[in-house]
Amino acid sequence: MHRKSNLKQQTDFYNPFETEKYVLSLNNANKYKSTVFTAYQHYCLTKKITWVLPRIKCRSAPIIVPTELRISKVFGRCSLKYITTFQISKHELRPDDVSKIV
């Protein structure tokens, strides 16, 4: 869980340099800082403050592919409606093909 930082209490929003310096000093991931900067950019636009959004490199999260066992556990708790929907999509059946099966 992220701790809420008191950004407004820590910096003067009308001073972009000070705000930028404070956000970059936070001990958070770059993705979080980028989100804060995007919000601050909207603030600057509404208050007509001149500020250029800095570029921050963000690492994308790795893609986690669920195992067959995990998929089986999830579907073991699903209703028949969702299991049927998954099976139809898994085998790439179109609604037209399904209507011919019944």
QUIBEL-V696159 format. One record per residue. SS is DSSP state (h for helix, s for strand, l for the rest). Layout:
SS
SS
This chain:
l
l
l
l
l
l
h
h
h
h
l
l
l
l
l
h
h
h
h
h
h
h
h
h
h
l
l
l
l
h
h
h
h
h
h
h
h
h
h
h
h
h
h
h
h
h
h
l
l
l
l
l
l
l
l
l
l
l
l
l
l
l
l
l
l
l
l
h
h
h
h
h
h
h
h
h
l
l
l
h
h
h
h
h
h
h
h
h
h
h
l
l
l
l
h
h
h
h
h
h
h
l
